[in-house]
Amino acid sequence: MKGQYGYLHRQLRRAWAAQVALGGILCARCGERIDPGEPWDLGHRDGSRVEYAGPEHARCNRATNRKRYSREW
């Protein structure tokens, strides 16, 4: 993660990590709870690479990556 994301991203993720570890944080994408120990990402707002939406399940965040490159027929 260090090479791909800058200082601000790492600081924000670190700030969220303690809260996510305690439980009760909702995924910014699907609205479901992120369980302690469950993989999560600090998600960006759709269409932006600089605005953060908040913690998201890793599966929710990474599923959007595929949609970005799919064709619209």
C-alpha positions in Angstrom: 0.0 0.0 0.0 2.9 2.4 0.7 3.9 2.8 -2.9 0.4 3.3 -4.3 -1.1 5.7 -1.8 0.3 9.0 -0.5 0.8 10.3 3.0 -2.8 11.7 3.4 -4.4 8.4 2.5 -2.2 6.5 4.9 -3.0 8.9 7.7 -6.7 8.8 7.1 -6.7 5.0 6.9 -4.7 4.9 10.2 -7.3 7.2 11.8 -10.2 5.0 10.7 -8.4 1.7 11.6 -9.0 2.0 15.4 -12.7 2.7 14.9 -13.1 -0.1 12.4 -11.3 -2.5 14.7 -13.9 -1.8 17.4 -16.8 -2.6 15.1 -19.9 -0.7 14.4 -18.6 1.2 11.3 -20.8 1.0 8.3 -19.4 0.5 4.8 -19.7 3.7 2.8 -20.7 1.8 -0.3 -23.2 -0.9 0.8 -24.2 0.4 4.2 -23.6 -2.9 6.0 -21.5 -3.2 9.1 -17.7 -3.9 8.7 -16.9 -6.6 11.2 -13.7 -6.3 13.3 -10.9 -8.2 11.5 -12.7 -8.1 8.2 -10.7 -6.7 5.2 -11.6 -3.1 4.4 -10.3 -0.3 2.3 -10.5 3.5 2.5 -12.8 4.1 -0.4 -12.9 7.1 -2.7 -16.1 8.9 -3.8 -17.3 7.7 -7.2 -15.6 9.7 -10.0 -12.9 11.1 -7.7 -9.5 10.0 -6.8 -9.0 12.7 -4.2 -12.3 12.7 -2.2 -12.7 9.9 0.3 -16.1 8.3 1.1 -14.8 6.4 4.2 -14.2 2.8 5.1 -15.7 0.2 2.7 -15.6 -3.6 2.7 -12.6 -4.6 0.5 -15.0 -6.6 -1.7 -17.3 -3.6 -2.2 -14.5 -1.2 -3.0 -12.7 -3.6 -5.3 -15.9 -4.5 -7.2 -16.2 -0.9 -8.4 -12.8 -1.2 -10.1 -14.2 -3.7 -12.6 -17.2 -1.6 -13.4 -15.0 1.4 -14.2 -13.5 -0.4 -17.2 -16.5 -2.3 -18.4 -18.2 -1.4 -21.7 -21.6 0.1 -21.8 -23.6 -1.5 -24.7 
